[in-house]
Amino acid sequence: MKDIGKAFGLPFKDPSWASKFVIAALFMLLCLLGIGIPVIVGYLIQVTQRVIRHEEPALPEWSDIGVKFVLGFKYCVVYLIYLIPVFLLVIPVIGLAVATSATDAPEMVGVLSIIYIFGFTLLVIPYSLLLTAIFPIVAYRFALREKISDAIDLGKIFKDFRINWQNTAVVALIAIGIQSFAFIGILFFLIGVFFTVFYVYLVSAAMHGLLYLDLPQERSVE
C-alpha cells in the first residue's frame, strides 16, 4: 500500500490540529472514568470515514459529541461481540478458582486448573492474533455504513482479507508497532501520554481508511 506513509502526517495537515489534540487529551482523561471511551472511538471512526471520502481536513471538528458518543458506543459493541468467545472461556477459570477454595481436594482441582489455563492460552493467543489481523477490515466496514451487522459479517470480512491480505497484515503490524511506543509520552508527564496515544490511534484510523481505498474498485462498493 504505497500511500500508507500519509497516515503519519495526516493529523498535522489540519491547521487546527493543536487545539483538536488538546480537546482530545481532555476526553482521553475522561477515558480513565470510562465515559470518554465512546467519544474517542466515535471520533476515530469519523477519521476513517473522512479518509475514505477524501474529505479535508481529515480531523473532524469536536462538535456533535452526542453523535460521536453513539457512533463510538456502537463500535464498542462490535468489539465486545468479538470478545464473547474469550468471555465464555474465562467462565470455567472462575469456576475452578471457586472450586479450589471450596473442595477437600484442592490439589486435584489445581491440576485441572493448570491444564485448563494451558488450553485456554493455546486458544486465546491465536484468536487474539486473528482479531488483530482482521480488525482493520472490521473498522472500515463499520465506518462505511455505521452498521454493527457489517462489522461482524465474517464472510465479507474474510473475503476482503483474501483479496488484500498483504496490505491488511502491514496495517495490523504497523498499528501494533506504533501502539507499543505510544507510552513514550510518559516522558512528558501524564498529559503527554494522552497526546501520544491519541496520535497513534489517529494514525491507525487513517490507515484503516487508506486500506479500504486500496481495495479493487469493484469490491470497494460492497
VEXLUMSE-40935 format. One record per residue (C-alpha): residue number from 1; x, y, z. Coordinates in nm, 2 decimals. Layout:
N
- seq,xx,yy,zz
- NUM,X,Y,Z
...
end
This chain:
222
- seq,xx,yy,zz
- 1,0.00,0.00,0.00
- 2,0.20,0.29,-0.13
- 3,0.01,0.57,0.04
- 4,0.04,0.43,0.39
- 5,0.30,0.69,0.49
- 6,0.04,0.96,0.45
- 7,-0.13,0.84,0.76
- 8,0.16,0.96,0.98
- 9,0.15,1.32,0.86
- 10,-0.23,1.34,0.81
- 11,-0.32,1.48,1.15
- 12,-0.07,1.77,1.12
- 13,-0.22,1.89,0.78
- 14,-0.51,2.03,0.97
- 15,-0.43,2.40,1.07
- 16,-0.63,2.35,1.39
- 17,-0.46,2.02,1.48
- 18,-0.31,2.16,1.81
- 19,-0.64,2.27,1.95
- 20,-0.81,1.95,1.84
- 21,-0.54,1.75,2.02
- 22,-0.59,1.95,2.34
- 23,-0.96,1.87,2.34
- 24,-0.88,1.51,2.26
- 25,-0.65,1.49,2.56
- 26,-0.94,1.61,2.78
- 27,-1.16,1.33,2.65
- 28,-0.87,1.08,2.69
- 29,-0.85,1.18,3.05
- 30,-1.23,1.10,3.08
- 31,-1.15,0.76,2.93
- 32,-1.00,0.68,3.27
- 33,-1.36,0.70,3.41
- 34,-1.50,0.51,3.11
- 35,-1.72,0.79,2.98
- 36,-1.47,0.93,2.73
- 37,-1.41,0.60,2.55
- 38,-1.72,0.60,2.32
- 39,-1.65,0.97,2.23
- 40,-1.28,0.90,2.14
- 41,-1.38,0.58,1.95
- 42,-1.65,0.77,1.76
- 43,-1.40,1.04,1.67
- 44,-1.16,0.78,1.53
- 45,-1.43,0.62,1.32
- 46,-1.51,0.96,1.18
- 47,-1.14,1.00,1.08
- 48,-1.16,0.67,0.89
- 49,-1.48,0.79,0.72
- 50,-1.32,1.12,0.62
- 51,-1.02,0.94,0.47
- 52,-1.24,0.71,0.27
- 53,-1.44,1.01,0.14
- 54,-1.13,1.21,0.07
- 55,-1.26,1.49,0.30
- 56,-1.02,1.76,0.42
- 57,-0.91,1.81,0.68
- 58,-0.91,1.45,0.80
- 59,-0.96,1.55,1.16
- 60,-1.33,1.62,1.24
- 61,-1.44,1.91,1.45
- 62,-1.51,1.85,1.82
- 63,-1.88,1.92,1.76
- 64,-2.18,1.69,1.79
- 65,-2.04,1.50,2.08
- 66,-2.36,1.30,2.11
- 67,-2.32,1.17,1.76
- 68,-1.96,1.07,1.83
- 69,-2.07,0.90,2.15
- 70,-2.34,0.69,1.98
- 71,-2.11,0.60,1.69
- 72,-1.83,0.50,1.93
- 73,-2.07,0.31,2.16
- 74,-2.19,0.10,1.86
- 75,-1.83,0.02,1.76
- 76,-1.75,-0.08,2.12
- 77,-2.05,-0.32,2.10
- 78,-1.88,-0.47,1.79
- 79,-1.56,-0.51,1.99
- 80,-1.74,-0.68,2.27
- 81,-1.91,-0.92,2.03
- 82,-1.58,-1.04,1.91
- 83,-1.47,-1.09,2.27
- 84,-1.76,-1.31,2.36
- 85,-1.56,-1.63,2.29
- 86,-1.29,-1.51,2.53
- 87,-1.55,-1.43,2.80
- 88,-1.70,-1.78,2.76
- 89,-1.36,-1.94,2.80
- 90,-1.30,-1.73,3.12
- 91,-1.61,-1.86,3.30
- 92,-1.46,-2.21,3.37
- 93,-1.15,-2.04,3.51
- 94,-1.36,-1.86,3.76
- 95,-1.54,-2.18,3.84
- 96,-1.22,-2.37,3.90
- 97,-1.09,-2.09,4.12
- 98,-1.40,-2.11,4.34
- 99,-1.38,-2.49,4.35
- 100,-1.02,-2.48,4.46
- 101,-1.11,-2.28,4.78
- 102,-1.43,-2.49,4.84
- 103,-1.31,-2.85,4.77
- 104,-1.15,-3.10,5.00
- 105,-0.90,-3.19,4.73
- 106,-0.75,-2.86,4.62
- 107,-0.45,-3.03,4.46
- 108,-0.67,-3.21,4.21
- 109,-0.86,-2.90,4.12
- 110,-0.53,-2.71,4.10
- 111,-0.40,-2.96,3.84
- 112,-0.72,-2.93,3.64
- 113,-0.69,-2.55,3.66
- 114,-0.33,-2.56,3.52
- 115,-0.44,-2.79,3.23
- 116,-0.74,-2.57,3.15
- 117,-0.54,-2.25,3.17
- 118,-0.28,-2.41,2.93
- 119,-0.55,-2.50,2.69
- 120,-0.71,-2.15,2.73
- 121,-0.38,-1.99,2.64
- 122,-0.35,-2.21,2.33
- 123,-0.69,-2.09,2.21
- 124,-0.68,-1.73,2.31
- 125,-0.34,-1.64,2.16
- 126,-0.42,-1.74,1.80
- 127,-0.77,-1.59,1.84
- 128,-0.61,-1.26,1.95
- 129,-0.38,-1.27,1.65
- 130,-0.68,-1.34,1.42
- 131,-0.86,-1.04,1.57
- 132,-0.55,-0.82,1.52
- 133,-0.53,-0.93,1.16
- 134,-0.89,-0.86,1.07
- 135,-0.98,-0.56,1.28
- 136,-0.85,-0.30,1.02
- 137,-1.12,-0.45,0.79
- 138,-1.38,-0.46,1.07
- 139,-1.31,-0.09,1.13
- 140,-1.35,0.03,0.77
- 141,-1.66,-0.19,0.72
- 142,-1.82,-0.04,1.02
- 143,-1.72,0.31,0.91
- 144,-1.88,0.27,0.57
- 145,-2.24,0.25,0.69
- 146,-2.21,0.26,1.07
- 147,-2.39,-0.08,1.10
- 148,-2.29,-0.34,1.35
- 149,-2.40,-0.61,1.11
- 150,-2.14,-0.50,0.85
- 151,-1.87,-0.52,1.11
- 152,-1.95,-0.88,1.21
- 153,-2.02,-1.02,0.87
- 154,-1.73,-1.26,0.87
- 155,-1.79,-1.39,0.52
- 156,-1.73,-1.05,0.37
- 157,-1.45,-0.96,0.61
- 158,-1.25,-1.27,0.52
- 159,-1.33,-1.21,0.15
- 160,-1.17,-0.87,0.19
- 161,-0.88,-1.02,0.38
- 162,-0.82,-1.28,0.10
- 163,-0.82,-1.01,-0.16
- 164,-0.60,-0.76,0.02
- 165,-0.43,-0.97,0.29
- 166,-0.08,-0.83,0.24
- 167,-0.18,-0.47,0.30
- 168,-0.41,-0.57,0.58
- 169,-0.12,-0.75,0.75
- 170,0.11,-0.45,0.70
- 171,-0.15,-0.22,0.86
- 172,-0.21,-0.45,1.15
- 173,0.17,-0.49,1.22
- 174,0.23,-0.11,1.19
- 175,-0.06,-0.05,1.43
- 176,0.09,-0.30,1.68
- 177,0.44,-0.13,1.65
- 178,0.33,0.23,1.69
- 179,0.10,0.14,1.98
- 180,0.39,-0.03,2.15
- 181,0.57,0.31,2.15
- 182,0.27,0.52,2.24
- 183,0.35,0.55,2.60
- 184,0.68,0.73,2.54
- 185,0.46,1.03,2.63
- 186,0.52,0.95,2.99
- 187,0.85,1.14,2.95
- 188,0.64,1.45,2.92
- 189,0.43,1.36,3.22
- 190,0.08,1.22,3.22
- 191,-0.08,1.46,2.97
- 192,0.19,1.36,2.72
- 193,0.06,1.00,2.73
- 194,-0.28,1.13,2.62
- 195,-0.13,1.32,2.32
- 196,0.09,1.03,2.20
- 197,-0.18,0.76,2.24
- 198,-0.43,0.98,2.06
- 199,-0.19,1.04,1.78
- 200,-0.12,0.67,1.75
- 201,-0.49,0.59,1.72
- 202,-0.54,0.87,1.47
- 203,-0.27,0.71,1.25
- 204,-0.43,0.37,1.29
- 205,-0.78,0.51,1.20
- 206,-0.63,0.69,0.89
- 207,-0.46,0.36,0.78
- 208,-0.80,0.18,0.80
- 209,-0.94,0.43,0.56
- 210,-0.64,0.40,0.33
- 211,-0.67,0.02,0.34
- 212,-1.03,0.04,0.22
- 213,-0.93,0.28,-0.07
- 214,-0.67,0.02,-0.17
- 215,-0.94,-0.24,-0.24
- 216,-1.01,-0.31,-0.61
- 217,-1.28,-0.07,-0.73
- 218,-1.54,-0.35,-0.78
- 219,-1.50,-0.46,-0.41
- 220,-1.50,-0.11,-0.27
- 221,-1.87,-0.06,-0.33
- 222,-1.99,-0.37,-0.15
end
